[in-house]
Amino acid sequence: MNQVDKSMKITLILTTIICLLPILMGVFYYKELPNQLAIHFNDAGKADNYMNKPLVIFGLPIFLAVLNLFTQFRLVTDPQKANYPKVLLNLFRWLVPVISVGCMTYIIFFALGKDFHIGNIGSIVLGILLIFIGNYLPKCHFNYTMGIKLPWTLNNEDNWNKTHRLAGFIYVVGGVIILLSVFWPTVYITLGVIATIVFIPMMYSFVLYRRGI
């Protein structure tokens, strides 16, 4: 086994273990937790959807561990994986484990009465993530797993490069807007930014395709 394969195997094992770690927290607090745990929160940070305790404590981390295995498999089997920016590769390798720990910690603490506003936390994390990804999208060269995978970007490498340069700028601007929305909390700003960062690169890529790029 070469050094790269060994590193990938270690990362796979570590990320999967981290995805499952919240089960230990859930077991530790199991008797103190109510039978129904909140799993979704509205714009005001109030719980509006619940799930049975065993499904949350055991089911969600297991589901995220399986999702992590699928993500790792996609990343290492892409024929164009040499084109990944190293920073984005590491981000996507560790994204699911961080989501597992972060979401499960919040769900358990919320159920224990340690409440804090999930909306602001979500906006800050999403804004920083968009700015971070936006800075590296232009460096994400043609591949089949990471980036903006549209019929037109996958059909032409120039289309891919131009679309990702524009998308990088839009992601950064969108991230800044979402960060600022913490001072004027409303779900419509986040939804508007998400719609924009999806729609504009898609239409731009299509226009390039119609122009023969």
C-alpha positions as a Markdown table, in Angstrom:
| # | Residue | x | y | z |
|---|---|---|---|---|
| 1 | Met | 0.0 | 0.0 | 0.0 |
| 2 | Asn | 1.5 | 3.4 | -1.1 |
| 3 | Gln | 1.5 | 6.5 | 1.1 |
| 4 | Val | -1.5 | 8.1 | -0.7 |
| 5 | Asp | -3.7 | 4.9 | -0.3 |
| 6 | Lys | -2.7 | 4.7 | 3.3 |
| 7 | Ser | -3.6 | 8.3 | 3.9 |
| 8 | Met | -7.0 | 7.8 | 2.2 |
| 9 | Lys | -7.7 | 4.7 | 4.3 |
| 10 | Ile | -6.8 | 6.5 | 7.6 |
| 11 | Thr | -9.1 | 9.4 | 6.6 |
| 12 | Leu | -11.9 | 7.1 | 5.8 |
| 13 | Ile | -11.7 | 5.4 | 9.2 |
| 14 | Leu | -11.3 | 8.6 | 11.2 |
| 15 | Thr | -14.2 | 10.5 | 9.5 |
| 16 | Thr | -16.5 | 7.5 | 9.9 |
| 17 | Ile | -15.6 | 7.2 | 13.6 |
| 18 | Ile | -16.2 | 10.9 | 14.1 |
| 19 | Cys | -19.6 | 10.6 | 12.4 |
| 20 | Leu | -20.6 | 8.0 | 15.0 |
| 21 | Leu | -19.1 | 9.7 | 18.0 |
| 22 | Pro | -22.4 | 11.6 | 18.8 |
| 23 | Ile | -23.9 | 8.2 | 19.7 |
| 24 | Leu | -21.8 | 8.2 | 22.8 |
| 25 | Met | -23.1 | 11.6 | 23.8 |
| 26 | Gly | -26.6 | 10.5 | 23.2 |
| 27 | Val | -26.2 | 7.3 | 25.3 |
| 28 | Phe | -24.6 | 9.4 | 28.1 |
| 29 | Tyr | -27.6 | 11.7 | 28.3 |
| 30 | Tyr | -30.2 | 9.1 | 27.1 |
| 31 | Lys | -32.2 | 8.9 | 30.3 |
| 32 | Glu | -32.4 | 12.7 | 30.6 |
| 33 | Leu | -33.7 | 13.2 | 27.1 |
| 34 | Pro | -37.4 | 13.4 | 26.2 |
| 35 | Asn | -38.9 | 10.6 | 24.0 |
| 36 | Gln | -39.3 | 13.1 | 21.1 |
| 37 | Leu | -36.3 | 15.2 | 20.0 |
| 38 | Ala | -36.4 | 18.3 | 17.9 |
| 39 | Ile | -34.7 | 17.9 | 14.5 |
| 40 | His | -35.8 | 21.0 | 12.6 |
| 41 | Phe | -36.1 | 24.6 | 13.6 |
| 42 | Asn | -38.0 | 27.6 | 12.0 |
| 43 | Asp | -36.6 | 31.0 | 11.2 |
| 44 | Ala | -37.2 | 32.1 | 14.8 |
| 45 | Gly | -35.2 | 29.2 | 16.2 |
| 46 | Lys | -38.2 | 27.3 | 17.4 |
| 47 | Ala | -38.5 | 23.6 | 17.0 |
| 48 | Asp | -41.2 | 22.6 | 14.4 |
| 49 | Asn | -40.4 | 18.9 | 13.7 |
| 50 | Tyr | -39.6 | 16.0 | 16.0 |
| 51 | Met | -38.4 | 12.4 | 15.8 |
| 52 | Asn | -38.3 | 9.5 | 18.2 |
| 53 | Lys | -35.3 | 9.5 | 20.5 |
| 54 | Pro | -33.7 | 6.2 | 19.3 |
| 55 | Leu | -33.9 | 7.2 | 15.7 |
| 56 | Val | -32.2 | 10.5 | 16.4 |
| 57 | Ile | -29.5 | 9.2 | 18.8 |
| 58 | Phe | -28.6 | 6.1 | 16.8 |
| 59 | Gly | -30.2 | 6.5 | 13.3 |
| 60 | Leu | -28.9 | 10.0 | 12.4 |
| 61 | Pro | -25.2 | 9.4 | 13.1 |
| 62 | Ile | -25.4 | 6.0 | 11.3 |
| 63 | Phe | -27.0 | 7.6 | 8.3 |
| 64 | Leu | -24.4 | 10.4 | 8.2 |
| 65 | Ala | -21.6 | 7.7 | 8.6 |
| 66 | Val | -23.0 | 6.0 | 5.5 |
| 67 | Leu | -23.2 | 9.3 | 3.7 |
| 68 | Asn | -19.6 | 9.9 | 4.6 |
| 69 | Leu | -18.6 | 6.5 | 3.1 |
| 70 | Phe | -20.3 | 7.4 | -0.1 |
| 71 | Thr | -18.7 | 10.8 | -0.2 |
| 72 | Gln | -15.2 | 9.4 | 0.4 |
| 73 | Phe | -15.8 | 6.7 | -2.3 |
| 74 | Arg | -16.8 | 9.4 | -4.9 |
| 75 | Leu | -13.8 | 11.5 | -4.1 |
| 76 | Val | -11.2 | 8.7 | -4.4 |
| 77 | Thr | -12.6 | 7.0 | -7.5 |
| 78 | Asp | -13.0 | 10.1 | -9.7 |
| 79 | Pro | -10.7 | 9.6 | -12.8 |
| 80 | Gln | -10.0 | 13.4 | -12.6 |
| 81 | Lys | -9.3 | 13.5 | -8.9 |
| 82 | Ala | -5.8 | 15.0 | -9.6 |
| 83 | Asn | -7.6 | 18.2 | -10.6 |
| 84 | Tyr | -9.1 | 18.7 | -7.1 |
| 85 | Pro | -7.8 | 21.8 | -5.2 |
| 86 | Lys | -6.2 | 20.2 | -2.1 |
| 87 | Val | -8.0 | 22.6 | 0.3 |
| 88 | Leu | -11.5 | 21.8 | -1.2 |
| 89 | Leu | -10.6 | 18.1 | -1.1 |
| 90 | Asn | -9.9 | 18.3 | 2.6 |
| 91 | Leu | -13.0 | 20.3 | 3.2 |
| 92 | Phe | -15.3 | 17.8 | 1.5 |
| 93 | Arg | -13.5 | 14.9 | 3.2 |
| 94 | Trp | -14.3 | 16.3 | 6.7 |
| 95 | Leu | -17.6 | 18.1 | 6.0 |
| 96 | Val | -20.0 | 15.3 | 6.8 |
| 97 | Pro | -18.2 | 14.4 | 10.2 |
| 98 | Val | -18.4 | 18.1 | 11.2 |
| 99 | Ile | -22.1 | 18.2 | 10.3 |
| 100 | Ser | -22.7 | 15.0 | 12.3 |
| 101 | Val | -21.0 | 16.3 | 15.5 |
| 102 | Gly | -22.4 | 19.9 | 15.2 |
| 103 | Cys | -26.0 | 18.9 | 14.4 |
| 104 | Met | -26.2 | 16.1 | 17.0 |
| 105 | Thr | -24.6 | 18.3 | 19.7 |
| 106 | Tyr | -27.2 | 21.0 | 19.1 |
| 107 | Ile | -30.1 | 18.6 | 19.0 |
| 108 | Ile | -29.0 | 17.0 | 22.3 |
| 109 | Phe | -28.2 | 20.3 | 24.0 |
| 110 | Phe | -31.5 | 21.8 | 22.9 |
| 111 | Ala | -33.4 | 18.8 | 24.3 |
| 112 | Leu | -31.6 | 19.3 | 27.6 |
| 113 | Gly | -32.8 | 22.9 | 27.8 |
| 114 | Lys | -29.5 | 24.6 | 26.8 |
| 115 | Asp | -31.1 | 26.7 | 24.1 |
| 116 | Phe | -29.3 | 29.1 | 21.8 |
| 117 | His | -30.5 | 30.6 | 18.5 |
| 118 | Ile | -29.7 | 28.1 | 15.7 |
| 119 | Gly | -30.6 | 30.7 | 13.0 |
| 120 | Asn | -27.6 | 33.0 | 13.7 |
| 121 | Ile | -25.2 | 30.0 | 14.1 |
| 122 | Gly | -26.4 | 28.6 | 10.8 |
| 123 | Ser | -26.0 | 31.9 | 9.0 |
| 124 | Ile | -22.5 | 32.4 | 10.2 |
| 125 | Val | -21.4 | 28.9 | 9.3 |
| 126 | Leu | -23.1 | 29.0 | 5.9 |
| 127 | Gly | -21.7 | 32.5 | 5.1 |
| 128 | Ile | -18.1 | 31.5 | 6.0 |
| 129 | Leu | -18.5 | 28.2 | 4.1 |
| 130 | Leu | -19.7 | 30.1 | 0.9 |
| 131 | Ile | -16.8 | 32.6 | 1.1 |
| 132 | Phe | -14.3 | 29.7 | 1.6 |
| 133 | Ile | -15.6 | 27.7 | -1.3 |
| 134 | Gly | -15.9 | 30.7 | -3.5 |
| 135 | Asn | -12.2 | 31.5 | -3.1 |
| 136 | Tyr | -11.3 | 28.0 | -4.3 |
| 137 | Leu | -13.9 | 27.3 | -7.0 |
| 138 | Pro | -11.9 | 29.0 | -9.7 |
| 139 | Lys | -9.0 | 26.6 | -8.8 |
| 140 | Cys | -11.2 | 23.6 | -9.1 |
| 141 | His | -10.3 | 22.2 | -12.5 |
| 142 | Phe | -12.4 | 19.8 | -14.6 |
| 143 | Asn | -13.5 | 16.6 | -12.7 |
| 144 | Tyr | -16.6 | 14.5 | -12.2 |
| 145 | Thr | -17.2 | 14.9 | -8.5 |
| 146 | Met | -16.4 | 18.3 | -7.1 |
| 147 | Gly | -17.6 | 21.6 | -8.5 |
| 148 | Ile | -20.5 | 22.8 | -10.6 |
| 149 | Lys | -21.4 | 19.7 | -12.6 |
| 150 | Leu | -23.8 | 20.7 | -15.3 |
| 151 | Pro | -24.3 | 19.1 | -18.8 |
| 152 | Trp | -22.5 | 22.1 | -20.3 |
| 153 | Thr | -19.6 | 22.4 | -17.9 |
| 154 | Leu | -19.0 | 18.6 | -18.2 |
| 155 | Asn | -19.1 | 18.9 | -22.0 |
| 156 | Asn | -16.4 | 21.6 | -22.4 |
| 157 | Glu | -13.4 | 22.4 | -20.2 |
| 158 | Asp | -13.5 | 26.1 | -21.2 |
| 159 | Asn | -17.1 | 26.3 | -20.1 |
| 160 | Trp | -16.2 | 24.6 | -16.8 |
| 161 | Asn | -13.4 | 27.2 | -16.2 |
| 162 | Lys | -15.4 | 30.3 | -17.1 |
| 163 | Thr | -18.4 | 29.1 | -15.1 |
| 164 | His | -16.3 | 28.4 | -12.0 |
| 165 | Arg | -14.6 | 31.8 | -12.1 |
| 166 | Leu | -18.0 | 33.5 | -12.1 |
| 167 | Ala | -19.4 | 31.2 | -9.5 |
| 168 | Gly | -16.5 | 31.8 | -7.2 |
| 169 | Phe | -17.2 | 35.6 | -7.2 |
| 170 | Ile | -20.9 | 35.0 | -6.7 |
| 171 | Tyr | -20.3 | 32.6 | -3.8 |
| 172 | Val | -18.1 | 35.1 | -2.0 |
| 173 | Val | -20.6 | 37.9 | -2.4 |
| 174 | Gly | -23.4 | 35.6 | -1.3 |
| 175 | Gly | -21.4 | 34.5 | 1.7 |
| 176 | Val | -20.9 | 38.1 | 2.8 |
| 177 | Ile | -24.6 | 38.9 | 2.4 |
| 178 | Ile | -25.5 | 35.9 | 4.6 |
| 179 | Leu | -23.1 | 36.9 | 7.2 |
| 180 | Leu | -24.5 | 40.4 | 7.3 |
| 181 | Ser | -28.0 | 39.0 | 7.5 |
| 182 | Val | -27.3 | 38.0 | 11.1 |
| 183 | Phe | -28.1 | 41.6 | 12.0 |
| 184 | Trp | -31.4 | 41.4 | 10.1 |
| 185 | Pro | -32.4 | 37.7 | 10.5 |
| 186 | Thr | -34.8 | 36.5 | 7.9 |
| 187 | Val | -34.9 | 33.2 | 6.0 |
| 188 | Tyr | -35.7 | 35.0 | 2.8 |
| 189 | Ile | -32.2 | 36.5 | 2.5 |
| 190 | Thr | -30.6 | 33.0 | 2.8 |
| 191 | Leu | -33.1 | 31.5 | 0.3 |
| 192 | Gly | -32.5 | 34.4 | -2.1 |
| 193 | Val | -28.7 | 33.9 | -1.9 |
| 194 | Ile | -29.0 | 30.2 | -2.4 |
| 195 | Ala | -31.3 | 30.6 | -5.4 |
| 196 | Thr | -28.9 | 33.2 | -6.9 |
| 197 | Ile | -25.7 | 31.1 | -6.5 |
| 198 | Val | -27.5 | 28.2 | -8.2 |
| 199 | Phe | -29.3 | 30.0 | -10.9 |
| 200 | Ile | -26.8 | 32.5 | -12.3 |
| 201 | Pro | -23.9 | 30.0 | -12.8 |
| 202 | Met | -26.3 | 27.6 | -14.4 |
| 203 | Met | -27.7 | 30.2 | -16.9 |
| 204 | Tyr | -24.2 | 31.5 | -17.6 |
| 205 | Ser | -23.0 | 28.0 | -18.4 |
| 206 | Phe | -25.9 | 27.5 | -20.7 |
| 207 | Val | -25.3 | 30.8 | -22.5 |
| 208 | Leu | -21.6 | 29.8 | -23.0 |
| 209 | Tyr | -22.8 | 26.5 | -24.4 |
| 210 | Arg | -25.1 | 28.2 | -26.9 |
| 211 | Arg | -22.1 | 30.3 | -28.0 |
| 212 | Gly | -20.1 | 27.2 | -28.7 |
| 213 | Ile | -18.1 | 27.1 | -25.5 |
